[in-house]
């Protein structure tokens, strides 16, 4: 199974680290692993690079249960945080499909310069959002002034991040079946590939 259901969203209502992690491993992680296999091949086939899937394990957590989970795709077999990367994942409120770079990456300035050149492409995306913090649920619509501001923040602020993509609330048609979700992610990734 590839698509997320109400059961996956409900995982994030479970109290306690151990209980939530048990449910996450049983309910949601197998889907992330399936998506990882499928879309690492997809991204490899549609780019000039080999992509590797990295499923969140939440190993460093000792007390607080995770409020989101994901599979990330990068061109490094050992990790993804240091590189621009793609993500599929979910919070308790929505699913996200993203591409961007987070604060750990030494490539932020280069990515910001690339995004500056692709502003027209980004502004033409329909129903897409941008995020300044991958750890928070908040996102914003893509508008010209804010886009420029967020690109400059990515370039100049140490903790700056910037990701683009789409979010899907539980009732979204894309989440009704494996087929519809796979097609939606493929379409979204094909647009996000243009930002590289």
C-alpha positions as CSV (number, residue, x, y, z in Angstrom):
1,X,0.0,0.0,0.0
2,X,1.2,3.5,-0.9
3,X,-1.4,6.0,0.0
4,X,-2.1,7.4,3.5
5,X,-5.4,6.9,5.2
6,X,-7.2,8.2,8.4
7,X,-5.3,5.5,10.3
8,X,-2.0,7.2,9.4
9,X,-3.2,10.6,10.5
10,X,-4.5,9.0,13.8
11,X,-1.0,7.8,14.7
12,X,-0.1,11.3,15.6
13,X,-2.8,11.4,18.2
14,X,-1.4,8.5,20.2
15,X,0.2,9.6,23.5
16,X,3.7,8.6,24.5
17,X,6.9,8.0,22.5
18,X,6.8,4.2,22.7
19,X,3.1,3.8,21.8
20,X,3.3,6.3,18.9
21,X,6.5,4.7,17.5
22,X,4.9,1.2,17.7
23,X,1.9,2.4,15.7
24,X,4.1,4.4,13.3
25,X,6.3,1.3,12.5
26,X,3.2,-0.9,12.0
27,X,0.9,1.5,10.1
28,X,2.9,4.2,8.3
29,X,6.5,3.1,7.9
30,X,5.7,0.2,5.5
31,X,4.1,2.8,3.1
32,X,7.1,5.1,3.4
33,X,9.3,2.2,2.5
34,X,7.2,1.3,-0.5
35,X,7.1,4.9,-1.6
36,X,10.9,5.0,-1.1
37,X,11.5,2.1,-3.5
38,X,9.1,3.4,-6.1
39,X,10.2,7.0,-6.2
40,X,13.9,6.5,-5.9
41,X,13.6,4.6,-9.2
42,X,11.3,7.3,-10.6
43,X,13.6,10.2,-9.7
44,X,16.6,8.3,-11.0
45,X,14.8,7.7,-14.3
46,X,13.7,11.3,-14.7
47,X,17.0,13.1,-13.7
48,X,20.7,12.7,-14.5
49,X,21.4,11.3,-11.0
50,X,20.9,8.2,-8.9
51,X,18.5,8.8,-6.0
52,X,18.4,6.9,-2.7
53,X,15.5,6.7,-0.3
54,X,15.9,7.6,3.4
55,X,13.0,6.7,5.6
56,X,12.8,8.6,8.9
57,X,13.7,6.3,11.9
58,X,13.3,8.9,14.7
59,X,16.2,7.2,16.5
60,X,17.3,10.3,18.4
61,X,14.0,10.7,20.2
62,X,14.0,9.8,23.8
63,X,11.0,11.5,25.3
64,X,8.9,13.4,22.8
65,X,6.9,11.4,20.2
66,X,7.4,12.5,16.5
67,X,4.8,14.9,15.1
68,X,5.6,14.0,11.5
69,X,7.3,11.3,9.5
70,X,8.7,11.0,6.0
71,X,10.8,9.4,3.3
72,X,13.4,11.7,1.8
73,X,15.3,11.2,-1.5
74,X,18.8,12.4,-2.2
75,X,21.8,11.6,-4.4
76,X,23.8,10.5,-1.4
77,X,23.4,6.9,-0.1
78,X,24.3,7.9,3.5
79,X,22.0,10.9,4.1
80,X,19.9,13.7,2.7
81,X,20.1,16.7,5.0
82,X,23.3,18.1,3.5
83,X,21.8,18.1,0.0
84,X,18.8,19.5,-1.9
85,X,16.2,16.7,-1.6
86,X,12.7,15.5,-2.3
87,X,10.3,14.4,0.5
88,X,7.0,12.6,0.9
89,X,5.6,12.5,4.4
90,X,2.8,13.6,6.8
91,X,1.9,15.5,9.9
92,X,-1.2,14.7,11.8
93,X,-3.1,17.3,9.7
94,X,-1.8,16.7,6.1
95,X,0.5,14.9,3.7
96,X,3.3,16.8,2.1
97,X,5.3,16.3,-1.2
98,X,8.3,18.7,-1.3
99,X,11.6,19.6,-2.8
100,X,14.1,22.0,-1.2
101,X,17.0,22.5,1.1
102,X,17.2,22.7,4.9
103,X,19.5,24.5,7.2
104,X,22.1,21.7,7.5
105,X,23.1,22.0,3.9
106,X,26.3,23.7,2.8
107,X,24.7,24.1,-0.7
108,X,22.1,26.7,0.4
109,X,23.7,29.7,-1.4
110,X,24.0,27.7,-4.6
111,X,20.4,26.5,-4.4
112,X,19.2,30.0,-3.7
113,X,21.0,31.3,-6.8
114,X,19.3,28.5,-8.9
115,X,15.9,29.3,-7.4
116,X,16.4,33.0,-8.2
117,X,16.8,32.1,-11.9
118,X,13.7,29.9,-11.8
119,X,11.3,32.4,-10.2
120,X,9.0,32.5,-13.2
121,X,8.7,28.7,-13.1
122,X,7.9,28.7,-9.4
123,X,5.3,31.4,-9.7
124,X,3.6,29.4,-12.5
125,X,3.1,26.4,-10.3
126,X,-0.6,25.8,-9.5
127,X,-1.7,25.0,-5.9
128,X,1.9,24.8,-4.7
129,X,3.1,26.1,-1.4
130,X,6.5,27.1,0.1
131,X,7.9,26.3,3.6
132,X,10.5,28.1,5.6
133,X,10.8,25.4,8.3
134,X,10.5,21.7,7.5
135,X,9.8,20.9,11.1
136,X,6.6,23.0,11.3
137,X,3.3,22.3,9.7
138,X,2.9,25.9,8.5
139,X,3.3,26.8,4.9
140,X,2.4,29.7,2.7
141,X,1.1,30.4,-0.8
142,X,3.7,31.4,-3.4
143,X,3.7,35.1,-4.1
144,X,6.3,37.1,-5.9
145,X,7.4,39.4,-3.0
146,X,7.5,36.6,-0.4
147,X,9.3,34.3,-2.8
148,X,12.1,36.7,-3.3
149,X,12.3,37.3,0.5
150,X,12.4,33.6,1.2
151,X,15.1,33.0,-1.4
152,X,17.2,35.8,0.2
153,X,16.6,34.4,3.7
154,X,17.8,31.0,2.5
155,X,21.0,32.5,1.1
156,X,21.8,34.8,4.0
157,X,20.4,33.4,7.2
158,X,22.2,30.5,8.9
159,X,19.0,28.7,9.9
160,X,17.3,29.6,6.6
161,X,15.4,26.8,4.7
162,X,13.2,26.8,1.7
163,X,11.0,24.0,0.3
164,X,8.4,23.9,-2.4
165,X,5.6,21.4,-3.1
166,X,2.0,20.5,-2.3
167,X,0.1,19.5,0.7
168,X,-3.0,17.3,0.9
169,X,-5.5,17.3,3.7
170,X,-7.1,13.9,4.6
171,X,-10.2,14.4,2.4
172,X,-8.2,15.2,-0.7
173,X,-9.0,13.0,-3.8
174,X,-5.3,12.1,-4.2
175,X,-5.5,10.2,-0.9
176,X,-8.4,7.9,-2.0
177,X,-6.3,5.2,-3.6
178,X,-2.7,4.0,-4.3
179,X,-3.2,4.8,-8.0
180,X,-4.4,8.3,-7.5
181,X,-1.6,9.1,-4.9
182,X,1.2,7.7,-7.1
183,X,0.0,9.7,-10.1
184,X,-0.3,12.9,-8.0
185,X,3.3,12.5,-6.6
186,X,4.7,11.7,-10.0
187,X,3.1,14.9,-11.4
188,X,4.3,17.0,-8.5
189,X,7.8,15.6,-8.6
190,X,8.0,16.2,-12.4
191,X,7.4,19.9,-11.7
192,X,9.7,20.0,-8.8
193,X,12.5,18.5,-10.8
194,X,12.4,21.7,-12.9
195,X,13.8,23.6,-9.9
196,X,17.2,21.7,-9.9
